[in-house]
Amino acid sequence: MGGHILGVTLGDPCGLGPELVVRTLADSPQHYQDRGARLLILGPLAALVRACEGRPRFFEVLDDPALITTCGPGAYFSEPKGLSGLDYPPGEAATAGGLAAGRSLEMAVRLAKAGVLEGIVTCPLNKATLQEAGFAFPGHTEFLAEGLGVGRDGVTMHLCGPMPPEPAPGEKPRQVLRVSLVTTHPPLSEVPHLVSRERILRSLKHTADFVARLGLSGPIGVCGLNPHAGESGRIGREDEEIVGPAVREAKAAGIDCDGPIPADTLFHFAARGRYAAVLAMYHDQGLGPLKLLHFGEAVNVTLGLPVVRTSPDHGTGYDLVGTGKARLTSFAAALDMARRLVGSV
């Protein structure tokens, strides 16, 4: 039979998901052929066929998605129940798009829990239409964390640049930022109350496991919460009383990490290869520097799940649907990262 099995959800079929999948897989079949992978695309068939216009169909339809375990390498497709015959207007937000995204995620969760899928690559969804369709989740991360039994507090949001190719002789290797977040999307006023020893320790463990699975070495640099990492308590007490003790506890447990380090200094050295990854305390502290280097090519990885989950770093891109102008870099990097991670188990 074939190699590792990855699920690929189309996300909101009114957005860029179908186009990203078709332009990447139909035009570059090496994404699954070269490594003997099996890809199971999940979503509405009509949206995928529409995106295939002018291209030969590159996938085989499976009425029973579990049959992929008996198939050889290649791209396959299965449509969740209740999605056929609905209208998915390209480039527009529609409740049907949220329903398709939610049903596809439900199928991916069932297949992952059954041991069929080793990883899931998710195309962008619209959080508003997901909720309109009756799914009470802010987005992919919470949906998968709850569905796979980890809980929303059991995962860590991580974004990273694509894995660089091996440098040519005499060339310096390309440096890549890898950033985990202690908090994700709360208002900034709530962040100091959410930064806890437990959250920092969980995120450090998840990040250390991720770095090891990529075969990388080097410490994880931990950002201070306050400017100048608090200046020994003169600019806030959190770094002295919470961040620093958590880092020391992680070190005692065998995790290679340093901190708290002022973020403005830490990212300078991280971008030059001193740290395998960075742990930031809040969203913009970590993702501002990352997107400066990797905008349009970064990968979102949910750490702590029992299966691999990656996604591109952008949204549904309604304004780009059908124009052919959407960049494929981030989706291709998400697919590549998922393959690398399932292959490292």
C-alpha positions as CSV (number, residue, x, y, z in Angstrom):
1,M,0.0,0.0,0.0
2,G,1.0,3.7,0.0
3,G,2.8,5.7,2.5
4,H,1.6,8.2,5.1
5,I,-2.0,9.4,4.8
6,L,-2.8,13.1,5.1
7,G,-6.2,14.7,5.1
8,V,-6.6,18.0,3.2
9,T,-9.7,20.0,4.1
10,L,-10.9,22.6,1.5
11,G,-11.9,25.0,4.3
12,D,-14.4,27.5,3.1
13,P,-15.1,26.4,-0.5
14,C,-16.1,29.9,-1.5
15,G,-12.6,31.0,-0.7
16,L,-9.2,30.1,-1.9
17,G,-9.1,26.5,-0.6
18,P,-10.2,24.6,-3.7
19,E,-7.9,26.8,-5.9
20,L,-4.9,26.3,-3.7
21,V,-5.4,22.5,-3.7
22,V,-6.0,22.2,-7.4
23,R,-3.2,24.6,-8.5
24,T,-0.7,22.9,-6.1
25,L,-1.6,19.2,-6.6
26,A,-2.8,19.1,-10.2
27,D,0.1,21.3,-11.5
28,S,2.7,19.8,-9.2
29,P,1.9,16.1,-8.6
30,Q,5.3,15.6,-7.1
31,H,3.8,16.9,-3.8
32,Y,2.4,13.3,-3.3
33,Q,4.0,11.2,-6.0
34,D,7.7,11.7,-5.1
35,R,7.3,10.5,-1.5
36,G,4.6,7.9,-1.9
37,A,2.0,9.9,0.1
38,R,-1.7,9.4,0.1
39,L,-3.8,12.6,0.3
40,L,-7.5,12.6,1.1
41,I,-9.2,15.8,0.1
42,L,-12.4,16.6,2.1
43,G,-15.1,19.1,1.1
44,P,-17.8,19.7,-1.5
45,L,-17.1,18.0,-4.8
46,A,-18.7,20.8,-6.9
47,A,-16.2,23.4,-5.5
48,L,-13.2,21.2,-6.3
49,V,-14.5,20.3,-9.8
50,R,-15.1,24.1,-10.5
51,A,-11.5,24.8,-9.5
52,C,-10.3,22.1,-11.8
53,E,-11.7,23.8,-14.9
54,G,-9.3,23.5,-17.8
55,R,-7.2,20.8,-15.9
56,P,-7.5,17.0,-16.0
57,R,-9.0,15.6,-12.8
58,F,-6.1,14.5,-10.6
59,F,-8.0,12.7,-7.8
60,E,-10.0,9.6,-7.4
61,V,-13.4,9.8,-5.6
62,L,-13.9,7.4,-2.6
63,D,-17.4,6.9,-1.4
64,D,-16.0,5.5,1.8
65,P,-13.0,7.6,2.9
66,A,-11.7,4.8,5.1
67,L,-10.9,2.9,1.9
68,I,-7.8,5.1,1.4
69,T,-6.0,2.7,3.7
70,T,-6.2,0.1,0.9
71,C,-5.1,2.5,-1.8
72,G,-1.7,3.2,-3.3
73,P,0.0,6.6,-3.4
74,G,-2.1,9.4,-4.9
75,A,-4.7,12.0,-4.4
76,Y,-8.2,10.9,-3.3
77,F,-11.4,12.8,-2.5
78,S,-14.4,12.2,-0.2
79,E,-17.4,14.4,0.3
80,P,-19.0,14.7,3.7
81,K,-22.7,14.1,3.9
82,G,-25.1,17.1,3.4
83,L,-22.8,19.1,1.1
84,S,-24.0,18.0,-2.3
85,G,-26.3,20.4,-4.1
86,L,-25.6,23.5,-2.0
87,D,-24.5,26.8,-3.6
88,Y,-21.0,27.9,-2.9
89,P,-20.6,31.3,-4.5
90,P,-17.0,31.9,-5.4
91,G,-15.4,34.9,-3.7
92,E,-18.4,35.5,-1.3
93,A,-19.0,34.7,2.3
94,A,-21.9,32.3,2.6
95,T,-23.4,30.1,5.4
96,A,-23.0,27.1,3.1
97,G,-19.3,27.7,3.0
98,G,-19.2,27.6,6.8
99,L,-21.2,24.4,6.8
100,A,-18.8,22.8,4.3
101,A,-15.8,23.8,6.4
102,G,-17.4,22.4,9.6
103,R,-18.6,19.1,8.1
104,S,-15.1,18.6,6.5
105,L,-13.4,19.1,9.9
106,E,-15.9,16.7,11.5
107,M,-14.9,14.1,9.0
108,A,-11.2,14.7,9.4
109,V,-11.6,14.4,13.2
110,R,-13.5,11.1,12.9
111,L,-10.9,9.7,10.5
112,A,-8.0,10.8,12.7
113,K,-9.6,9.3,15.8
114,A,-10.0,6.0,13.8
115,G,-6.3,6.0,13.0
116,V,-6.9,6.6,9.2
117,L,-5.3,10.1,9.0
118,E,-1.9,10.8,10.5
119,G,-2.1,14.5,9.7
120,I,-4.5,17.2,8.6
121,V,-3.7,20.2,6.4
122,T,-6.5,22.7,6.6
123,C,-7.3,25.4,4.0
124,P,-8.7,28.7,5.3
125,L,-12.2,29.1,6.7
126,N,-14.4,32.0,7.6
127,K,-15.0,32.0,11.4
128,A,-18.2,34.0,11.1
129,T,-19.8,31.7,8.5
130,L,-18.6,28.6,10.5
131,Q,-20.5,29.9,13.5
132,E,-23.5,30.8,11.4
133,A,-23.6,27.2,10.3
134,G,-23.9,26.1,13.9
135,F,-20.4,25.3,14.8
136,A,-19.6,27.0,18.1
137,F,-15.8,27.4,17.6
138,P,-13.6,30.4,17.0
139,G,-11.7,28.5,14.4
140,H,-9.7,25.4,13.3
141,T,-7.5,25.2,16.4
142,E,-10.3,25.1,18.9
143,F,-12.4,22.8,16.7
144,L,-9.6,20.2,16.4
145,A,-8.5,20.5,20.0
146,E,-12.0,19.8,21.3
147,G,-12.7,17.1,18.7
148,L,-9.5,15.2,19.3
149,G,-9.9,15.2,23.0
150,V,-7.1,17.6,24.0
151,G,-9.1,20.6,25.0
152,R,-8.5,24.2,24.1
153,D,-5.9,24.7,26.8
154,G,-4.0,21.6,25.7
155,V,-2.5,23.0,22.5
156,T,0.0,25.6,21.4
157,M,-0.2,27.9,18.4
158,H,3.0,27.9,16.4
159,L,4.0,29.6,13.2
160,C,7.2,29.1,11.2
161,G,8.9,29.8,7.9
162,P,9.2,27.0,5.4
163,M,11.8,24.4,5.8
164,P,14.8,25.7,3.7
165,P,16.4,23.5,1.1
166,E,19.9,22.3,1.6
167,P,22.3,25.1,0.7
168,A,24.6,24.8,-2.3
169,P,28.3,24.4,-1.6
170,G,29.7,27.6,-0.3
171,E,26.3,29.1,0.5
172,K,25.1,30.0,3.9
173,P,21.9,28.2,5.0
174,R,18.8,30.3,5.0
175,Q,17.6,31.2,8.5
176,V,14.1,30.5,9.5
177,L,12.1,31.9,12.4
178,R,9.9,29.5,14.4
179,V,7.6,31.1,16.9
180,S,5.2,29.6,19.5
181,L,2.7,31.7,21.4
182,V,1.8,31.4,25.1
183,T,-1.4,33.3,24.4
184,T,-3.2,33.6,21.0
185,H,-5.9,36.2,20.4
186,P,-7.0,37.8,23.7
187,P,-7.2,41.6,24.0
188,L,-3.8,42.9,25.0
189,S,-5.2,44.1,28.4
190,E,-5.9,40.5,29.3
191,V,-2.5,39.1,28.4
192,P,-0.6,39.7,31.7
193,H,-3.4,37.7,33.6
194,L,-3.2,34.8,31.1
195,V,0.6,34.4,31.1
196,S,1.1,31.7,33.8
197,R,3.8,29.2,34.7
198,E,1.6,26.4,33.5
199,R,1.0,27.9,30.1
200,I,4.7,28.7,29.6
201,L,5.7,25.1,30.6
202,R,3.1,23.5,28.3
203,S,4.2,25.7,25.4
204,L,7.9,25.0,26.0
205,K,7.3,21.3,26.1
206,H,5.3,21.4,22.9
207,T,7.9,23.5,21.1
208,A,10.8,21.3,22.3
209,D,9.0,18.3,20.9
210,F,8.4,20.0,17.6
211,V,12.0,21.1,17.2
212,A,13.2,17.6,17.9
213,R,10.8,16.1,15.3
214,L,12.3,18.4,12.7
215,G,15.8,17.2,13.7
216,L,16.9,20.6,14.9
217,S,19.1,21.5,17.8
218,G,19.6,24.6,19.8
219,P,17.8,26.4,22.7
220,I,14.3,27.9,22.7
221,G,14.5,31.6,23.4
222,V,11.8,32.8,25.7
223,C,10.6,36.4,25.4
224,G,10.0,38.6,28.4
225,L,6.5,39.9,28.7
226,N,7.6,43.5,29.6
227,P,10.0,45.8,27.8
228,H,13.6,44.9,28.6
229,A,12.2,41.7,30.2
230,G,11.1,43.8,33.2
231,E,14.5,45.2,34.1
232,S,14.7,43.1,37.3
233,G,11.2,44.1,38.3
234,R,11.4,47.8,37.6
235,I,9.2,47.5,34.6
236,G,6.6,45.0,35.8
237,R,7.0,42.0,38.0
238,E,5.8,39.2,35.7
239,D,9.2,38.3,34.3
240,E,10.7,38.0,37.7
241,E,7.8,36.2,39.3
242,I,6.3,34.0,36.5
243,V,8.4,33.8,33.3
244,G,11.8,33.4,34.9
245,P,10.7,30.6,37.3
246,A,8.9,28.8,34.5
247,V,12.0,28.8,32.4
248,R,14.1,27.5,35.3
249,E,11.6,24.7,35.9
250,A,11.6,23.8,32.2
251,K,15.4,23.7,32.2
252,A,15.4,21.4,35.3
253,A,13.0,19.1,33.3
254,G,15.6,18.8,30.5
255,I,14.2,21.4,28.0
256,D,16.9,23.5,26.4
257,C,15.7,27.1,26.8
258,D,16.9,30.5,27.8
259,G,15.0,33.5,29.2
260,P,13.3,35.7,29.8
261,I,15.1,37.8,27.1
262,P,14.0,41.2,25.8
263,A,12.0,40.5,22.7
264,D,13.7,43.2,20.6
265,T,17.0,41.6,21.3
266,L,15.9,38.0,21.1
267,F,14.4,38.2,17.6
268,H,17.6,39.8,16.2
269,F,19.6,36.7,17.3
270,A,16.9,34.2,16.5
271,A,16.8,35.4,12.9
272,R,20.5,34.7,12.7
273,G,20.2,31.1,13.9
274,R,21.1,31.3,17.6
275,Y,17.8,29.8,18.7
276,A,15.9,26.8,17.2
277,A,12.6,28.5,18.1
278,V,11.2,31.4,20.1
279,L,8.4,31.4,22.7
280,A,6.5,34.7,22.6
281,M,4.1,35.8,25.3
282,Y,1.4,37.3,22.9
283,H,0.3,37.4,19.3
284,D,1.9,40.5,17.9
285,Q,5.1,40.2,19.9
286,G,5.9,36.9,18.1
287,L,4.1,37.2,14.7
288,G,5.2,40.7,13.8
289,P,8.9,39.6,13.4
290,L,7.9,36.3,11.9
291,K,5.8,37.9,9.2
292,L,8.4,40.5,8.5
293,L,10.6,37.6,7.3
294,H,8.0,35.0,6.1
295,F,4.9,36.9,5.0
296,G,3.0,34.7,2.5
297,E,5.1,31.6,3.1
298,A,4.6,30.8,6.8
299,V,3.0,27.7,8.2
300,N,0.6,27.5,11.1
301,V,1.2,24.3,13.2
302,T,-1.0,23.3,16.1
303,L,1.3,21.7,18.7
304,G,-0.1,19.2,21.2
305,L,-2.6,17.4,19.1
306,P,-2.4,13.6,18.8
307,V,-2.1,14.1,15.0
308,V,-0.2,16.6,12.9
309,R,-2.1,19.7,11.9
310,T,-0.8,22.4,9.6
311,S,-2.3,25.2,7.6
312,P,-1.3,28.2,5.4
313,D,-0.9,31.5,7.3
314,H,-3.5,33.5,5.4
315,G,-7.3,33.7,5.3
316,T,-10.0,32.9,2.7
317,G,-8.9,35.6,0.3
318,Y,-12.3,36.1,-1.3
319,D,-11.0,39.0,-3.4
320,L,-8.4,36.7,-5.1
321,V,-10.6,33.8,-5.9
322,G,-10.5,33.0,-9.6
323,T,-7.9,35.6,-10.4
324,G,-4.9,33.2,-10.4
325,K,-3.0,35.7,-8.4
326,A,-3.0,33.9,-5.0
327,R,0.4,32.7,-3.9
328,L,0.7,29.0,-3.4
329,T,3.8,29.2,-1.2
330,S,2.2,29.0,2.2
331,F,-0.1,26.1,1.3
332,A,2.7,24.2,-0.3
333,A,4.9,24.8,2.8
334,A,2.0,23.6,5.0
335,L,1.8,20.4,3.0
336,D,5.5,19.9,3.1
337,M,5.7,20.5,6.8
338,A,2.9,18.0,7.5
339,R,4.7,15.3,5.4
340,R,7.9,16.0,7.3
341,L,6.2,15.7,10.7
342,V,4.3,12.5,10.0
343,G,7.5,11.0,8.6
344,S,9.4,11.8,11.9
345,V,7.0,9.8,14.1
